[in-house]
């Protein structure tokens, strides 16, 4: 189990990264990918808060699927963002 300090650090980094990806001046992610990030965050919080609920395994699987989709969409958005930056030069 993680210590309190390590857990607080992980939560801070998770929140910072999420807010950076959601609200940057020059968005790296497309609007659809940012929407998927919001859904992923909601599923993650639901998984954490539903400790003894019957639906927790289903939320866990949905979270894993959303996470894989988010990483794929973020990689595509990052590549497109790099191509746009290269075209501006």
N, C-alpha and C positions, 0 to 999 in steps of 0.2 A: 504494500500500500504506500502511496505517496505521502510525504510529510506535508504539513500545512503550508510551509513556505514554497515548496516545489509546486504544490497544487495552485496556490495563489499566482505564482509566476506563469504557469500554464494557462490559467484562466485569463490573465492579463494579456498574454501574447495572442491567445485565440480571439479575444475581443478586439485588440488593436488591429490584427490582421483583417478581421472581418470588416471593421469600420473603414480601414484603408481601402479595401476592395469595393465597398459599397459607396463611399462618398468622396472619392478623389476628384480633384479639379479636372484633370484629364483622365477620364475613366479608361482603365485598362480592360475592363470587362464590358461586354455588351449588356444591354438591359435584360435580356433573357437569362444570361448567366448570373447577373446580380439577383434576379428573382429566384433562380434556383438556389443561390446561396442563402437567401432568406428562408426558403423551404427547408434547406438542410439544417440551418440553425434551429428552426422550430422543431424538426424531428429530433435533433440532438438533445434539446432541452426536454422534450417529451420523454425521450428514452431515459434521461437521468431522473426525471421526476416520477416516473411510473415504476418505482422499484419493485413492488410486489403485484403489479397489475397483470391480468391475464393476457393483455395485448402487447406486453413489452417485447416478446420475441419478434412479433410482426413489425413493430416500430424499429427494432434493431436491424432487421433485414431491409426495411425501407430506407433507413439511414445509410446503410452500406451501399445500396443501389444509387441513392442520390449523391453520395460521396464520389462514387466512380464516375457518374455522369458529370458532376461538377468539375472534377479534375480534367476530364476529357474536354469539356467546353472551355475551361480556363486555358488549357494548352492551345486550343484553336484560336481563342481570342488573343492570347499573347502573341502567337505567330502573326495573326492579322495586324495587330498593333505594331509589331516590329516592321512588317512590310510597309505600313503607312508611314512610319518614321523614316524608313530608308527612302521612300518616294519623295518625302519633303526636302531632302538634302540636295 
